[in-house]
Amino acid sequence: MNAIEMTDVTFGYDRRRPILRGIDLTIPRGKVVAIMGGSGCGKTTILRLIGGQLRAQKGAVRVAGQSVRDLSRDELFALRRRIGMLFQFGALFTDMTVFENIAFPMREHTDLDEPLIRDLVLMKLHAVGLRGAAHLFPAELSGGMARRVALARAVALDPMLVMYDEPFAGLDPISLGVVGQLIRRLNDALGATSVVVTHDVYESLKIVDYLYFVSEGRIIAQGTPEEVRSSADPFVRQFVDGEPDGPVPFHYPAKPYVEELSRVA
């Protein structure tokens, strides 16, 4: 059974401007898969559809064999308890210590006693190299440390699926490399499945098993890291090489410049 299957999925916040158009996407269990594309192309919307925050207007979204659209409220909450989420920039609770941030989902969703919760929190923090920072508050952490704490919280309940929304944004090269390797190692250690929404091509190619490229609401390219590196597809090459112009144009669609100037005059 695949961890995630999206079949002919269409979604828009209004009928006139669909964000996703006929998305077909399959993510096998145990894999790390990246979803890449320019800003506003629908990457985060895909995560929201997987988590049931949004419902597809057309097509099917299945997670662990369950149709997300057909789940009751209680069934959806039960599914979400099996999903970890690393939000963009971490989203740690600022008035809680690092320890309390990790303990929060354990206290909310389990009946574990406090000594066991303490051991599990320290285990998660040790896995991300921050056991010694358990007493600190988020304001006392660097950006890279905060992202690692958020990662420890995302895997606090040993989820079957972990979703990452721009996990590399704003990190220095060392922190970026550390977080990337942690995503890969924790996924393999937990036997989980990971979906990584990111712009960072270089780091993604080092840790993922497969990549999907999204543009204007459609999957326009996909492949393994090796296939992406050798691809001659113009969009893939523009994205991987960071070219300013190509299939994704530099200029937003507009009337001819001369016509605009003449109208103003």
C-alpha positions in Angstrom: 0.0 0.0 0.0 1.3 3.5 -0.8 1.5 6.1 1.9 -0.2 8.8 -0.3 -2.1 8.7 -3.6 -3.6 11.7 -5.3 -5.6 11.0 -8.4 -6.8 13.8 -10.8 -7.0 16.3 -7.9 -8.3 19.7 -8.7 -8.6 22.5 -6.1 -9.2 26.2 -6.0 -10.3 28.8 -3.4 -12.8 30.0 -6.0 -14.1 28.4 -9.2 -12.5 30.9 -11.5 -8.9 30.4 -10.4 -8.0 26.8 -9.7 -4.7 26.4 -7.9 -4.3 22.6 -8.6 -5.4 21.1 -11.9 -5.5 17.3 -12.3 -2.7 16.4 -9.9 -1.6 12.8 -10.0 1.0 11.9 -7.4 2.0 8.7 -5.7 4.3 8.4 -2.6 5.4 4.9 -1.6 5.8 4.0 2.1 9.3 4.5 3.6 10.4 7.1 1.0 11.5 10.7 1.2 9.8 12.7 -1.6 10.2 16.3 -2.5 7.6 18.6 -4.1 9.3 21.5 -5.8 8.2 24.5 -7.8 8.0 28.3 -7.8 6.2 30.4 -5.2 2.4 30.2 -5.5 2.4 27.0 -7.6 0.3 25.0 -5.1 3.0 23.0 -3.1 1.7 23.9 0.3 -1.9 23.4 -0.9 -0.9 19.8 -1.6 0.2 19.4 2.0 -3.1 20.9 3.3 -5.1 18.4 1.1 -3.1 15.5 2.4 -3.7 16.6 6.0 -7.4 17.2 5.4 -7.3 20.9 6.1 -8.7 21.4 2.6 -10.9 19.1 0.6 -10.4 18.5 -3.1 -13.1 19.7 -5.4 -12.4 16.9 -7.8 -10.4 13.7 -7.7 -9.3 11.6 -4.7 -6.7 12.0 -1.9 -5.8 8.8 -0.1 -3.5 8.6 2.9 -2.7 5.1 4.2 -5.5 3.7 2.1 -8.1 6.1 3.5 -10.0 8.6 1.4 -9.4 11.9 3.2 -12.5 13.6 1.8 -14.8 10.8 3.1 -13.4 10.8 6.7 -15.6 11.9 9.6 -14.3 14.6 12.0 -13.2 11.9 14.5 -11.6 9.8 11.8 -9.7 12.8 10.4 -8.3 13.7 13.8 -7.3 10.0 14.3 -5.4 10.1 11.0 -3.7 13.4 11.9 -2.4 11.9 15.1 -0.4 9.6 12.8 1.1 12.5 10.9 3.9 14.8 12.0 4.3 18.3 10.6 7.2 20.7 10.5 5.9 24.1 9.8 7.8 26.8 7.9 10.2 28.5 10.4 9.4 25.9 13.1 6.3 27.5 14.8 7.5 26.6 18.3 5.5 27.7 21.3 7.5 30.7 22.4 6.3 30.6 26.1 7.4 27.0 26.5 10.9 25.6 26.9 12.4 23.2 24.3 11.5 20.3 26.6 7.9 21.5 27.0 7.5 21.9 23.2 8.5 18.3 22.6 6.4 17.0 25.5 3.3 18.9 24.3 2.0 16.4 21.7 2.8 13.5 24.0 0.7 15.0 26.8 -2.1 15.9 24.4 -2.5 12.6 22.6 -1.2 9.9 24.9 -1.8 8.7 28.5 1.9 8.2 29.2 3.1 9.1 32.7 5.6 11.9 33.2 8.7 9.8 33.8 8.2 8.1 30.5 7.5 11.3 28.7 10.7 12.8 30.1 12.7 9.8 28.8 11.1 10.1 25.3 11.6 13.8 25.1 15.3 13.5 25.9 15.5 10.7 23.4 14.0 12.9 20.6 16.3 15.8 21.5 19.3 13.5 21.6 18.4 12.4 18.1 18.6 16.0 16.8 21.7 16.8 18.9 20.0 19.2 21.3 19.5 17.2 24.6 21.6 19.9 26.3 19.2 22.6 25.2 16.1 21.2 26.8 15.8 24.0 29.4 16.1 26.8 26.8 13.3 28.9 25.4 12.8 29.4 21.6 14.1 33.0 21.8 17.4 31.6 23.0 17.9 29.3 20.0 19.6 30.0 16.7 17.5 29.5 13.5 19.1 26.1 12.9 18.6 25.0 16.5 14.9 26.0 16.4 14.3 24.1 13.2 15.9 21.0 14.8 13.7 21.3 17.9 10.7 21.6 15.5 11.8 18.5 13.8 12.0 16.6 17.1 8.5 17.8 17.9 7.3 16.6 14.5 8.5 13.1 15.2 7.5 13.0 18.9 4.8 10.5 18.4 6.7 8.3 15.9 4.4 9.2 13.0 3.8 7.1 9.9 4.1 10.3 7.8 6.0 13.5 8.3 5.3 16.6 6.2 7.9 19.4 5.9 6.9 22.9 4.7 10.1 24.7 3.5 12.4 23.1 6.2 15.5 24.7 4.8 14.2 28.3 4.6 16.5 30.9 6.2 19.2 28.5 7.3 22.9 28.9 7.0 24.8 26.2 4.9 25.9 24.2 8.0 22.4 24.2 9.6 20.8 23.4 6.2 23.0 20.4 5.8 22.4 19.2 9.3 18.6 19.5 9.0 18.7 17.7 5.6 20.6 14.8 7.0 18.3 14.6 10.0 15.2 14.4 7.8 16.8 11.4 5.9 18.1 9.6 9.1 14.9 10.0 11.1 12.7 8.9 8.3 14.8 5.7 7.9 15.1 5.1 11.7 11.3 5.5 12.2 10.3 3.6 9.1 8.2 6.6 8.2 7.4 8.4 4.9 8.4 12.0 4.4 7.0 14.7 2.0 9.3 17.7 1.7 8.0 21.0 0.1 11.1 23.1 -0.7 12.8 25.4 -3.1 16.3 24.0 -2.2 17.2 21.8 -5.2 20.8 21.2 -4.1 20.0 19.9 -0.6 16.9 17.9 -1.8 18.9 16.0 -4.5 21.2 14.7 -1.7 18.5 13.3 0.6 15.3 12.4 -1.4 14.3 9.3 -3.3 12.0 11.1 -5.8 11.0 14.6 -6.9 7.8 16.1 -8.3 8.0 19.5 -10.0 4.8 21.6 -9.9 4.1 24.6 -12.2 0.8 26.5 -12.6 -1.0 23.8 -10.6 0.2 20.8 -12.6 2.9 18.1 -12.2 5.1 19.0 -15.2 8.1 16.8 -14.4 9.2 14.1 -12.0 12.0 11.6 -11.4 14.7 10.3 -9.2 17.6 12.6 -8.3 19.7 11.0 -11.0 17.0 11.6 -13.6 16.6 15.2 -12.5 20.3 15.9 -12.7 20.5 14.6 -16.2 17.1 15.9 -17.4 17.0 18.1 -20.5 13.4 19.3 -19.7 13.5 23.1 -20.0 11.5 23.7 -16.8 13.7 21.3 -14.7 16.9 22.8 -16.1 15.7 26.3 -15.3 14.8 25.3 -11.8 17.9 23.3 -11.1 20.2 25.8 -12.7 18.4 28.9 -11.2 18.0 30.6 -14.5 16.0 33.9 -14.2 14.0 33.3 -17.4 12.7 30.3 -19.3 9.4 28.3 -19.2 8.7 30.3 -16.0 9.0 33.8 -17.4 10.6 36.8 -15.6 7.7 39.1 -16.7 4.2 38.7 -15.4 1.7 38.6 -18.4 0.9 42.1 -19.5 0.0 44.1 -22.6 2.9 45.1 -24.9 5.0 47.8 -23.2 4.7 50.2 -26.1 0.9 49.9 -26.0 0.9 50.7 -22.2 3.2 53.7 -22.7 1.0 55.0 -25.5 -2.2 54.7 -23.4 -0.6 56.6 -20.5 0.5 59.4 -22.8 
